[in-house]
Amino acid sequence: MTDIPEIPLEGSSAPDEPKLEFVFEIEINIARYDSIQDMPSGAGRGFVYIESGVIKGPKLNGIVLPGSGGDWALFRPDDVLASDARYMLQAEDGTKILMHNRGFLWGRQPDTLSRMQDWMFRDGPEVPFEEFYLRSSPQFETEKGPHEWLMRHVFVGIGRRRKDGNTIRYYALL
């Protein structure tokens, strides 16, 4: 029988009362992007290269290793961007953690995504957080040790766009 590693989270959810605990915030900086447009399916595929990032929080601190991955986003015909990102984190103690993050970005108004593209790529005005939905659910892989608790929980992220990337706050479902 193996020992259960120390888990830095307390409490648990009940079936009729889910509980979330804030774990960390990650600020991701994008270096450049590329795309495949107008595929036969009606979708497009975008790719952003992760340049760097910073992780801050009560349960995890560190960096995103520069050049360690990116986001292969699917631009669906229904104006939903389905994100599929993988990149390597490094905790402040040096532990490497692979993050596989999937989620969705869509606008609350018909023109929101086009305005976001104008903001990101053509110096248009910023689109307020309230006008879009940016949520994600990551999974982690790491070695045995102080961060393996990341491989034992479900996480949800609530994101904000920035001109040069995303800032996402992650919560553990207890």
N, C-alpha and C positions, 0 to 999 in steps of 0.2 A: 504494500500500500504506500502511495506517495503522500508526502506532506502537502497540504494546501498552502501555497505561498501567501505572504502577507498582502492584503488588499487594502489600499488606502481609502476605501469608501465605506460609509456606514449606512445601515438601514436597508430596507427593501420595499419594493412595490407590492401592493396587494392587487389581485385581479381587477378590482373595481376602483383602484386608486393608484395610478402610476406616479412614481416619484423620480425626479431628475436631480442630478448633482452636477454643478459646473466643474469641469475638469481642467480645461485649458483653452486658450485662444491662439489661433495661428494666423499670422500675417504672411501671405504668399505674394511674392513679387514675380511678375511674368517678364521674361526676356524678349520673346518674339512669338509670332504666331504664323500659322500656315493653314491652308484649307483645301479640301476637295469639294467643289460645289456642284450642285445639280446632278446628283447621282440618279440612276434609273429608278430608284425607290422613291424619288421626290425629296429625299433628305440630303443633307450635306454633312461633311465631317470636318471638324476643326481640330487643330492641335496647337496648344500653347506650351511653350517650354518654360519650366519652372526655373527661375534664376536663383532665388534665395528665399529665405523666410525666417521668421522668429516665432518661437513658441513660448508663451507666458501663461502661467496659471498656478493654482494651488496644488495641482497633482502632477504636472509635467512642465518642464522648462527645457529649452534647447534651441536648436536651429533646424531649418530645412537645408540639407546638404545641397550646395549649388550644383546645378546641372544633373541632378539625380533622377529627373523624371519630368512628367508633364500630364496634360489632360487631353484625352482624345474625345472631345465632345461631339455628340450627334445632334445636328440641327434638324429637328423633325419638321415635317410639313405642317403640323398643328401649332407652330411657333413655340415649341418647348425645346429647350436645350437640355439634353440628357448627358450629364457629366460622367466621365470614367477616368479618374486621375490616379496615378501611382507615383510616389516619390519617397525618398528616404529621409527620415528624421534622425537627428542625433541628440539624445538627451544630454543634459549638462554633465552627467557622469561618464559620457563617451559611448553609451549604449546606442547601437543602431536599431532603428525601428522602421520597418516598411509600412507605409500607410497606403491602403487602397480605398479610395473615396469615391462613392457614387452618389449622384443627387440630381436635382432638377433646378432649372432657372426658367421662369416664365413671367410674362408681364401681366399686370392686373388690368391694363387697358390694351386695346388692339395695336397701338403704335409704340408700346413700351420698349420692346426689343429693338426696333429700328432706332429709337432715340438712344438706347444704350449703345448701339453700334456707333452712332454719331458721336456720342460722348467719348467712347473708348478710342476710336480710330480717326475721327475727323474734328477733334477739339470742340465738339458740341457741348451744350450745358449738361451738368451733372443730373442724373436721374435719382430722385429721392428713394430711400430704402422702402418706404411704404408703397411704392408703385410696382414692386416686383417680389417674387417668391424665389429665394435662394436657400435651399435646404439640402443637407447631405447626410449620409450614413457611412462612416468609415469602418474598416476592419484593419487590424494590425497584426504584424508578425514580428517577433523579436526572440532573442535567446532567453534561456532560463535565467531568472534573476529578478531584480527589483521592479521590472516593468512588464512582467508577463501577465499581470492583472489586466492589461490592455486587451489581451486575447481571450478574456473571460466575460466581457460585458458587451452590451449593445450601446452604441453611441449615436447621438443625433447632433447635427450641426446647423446653426442658423447663421447665414452669411450675409455680408455686405460687400458690394462691388466697390472697388476703388479704380481710379484711372489706370493704375499700374498693377492691379491684381485683385485679390480678395482678402477679406478678414472674416474668419469663421470662428464662432464660439461653439465649443463642444461640451455636451452634457452626457453623462452616463445615465442610462436607465437602470435604476436600482432594483 
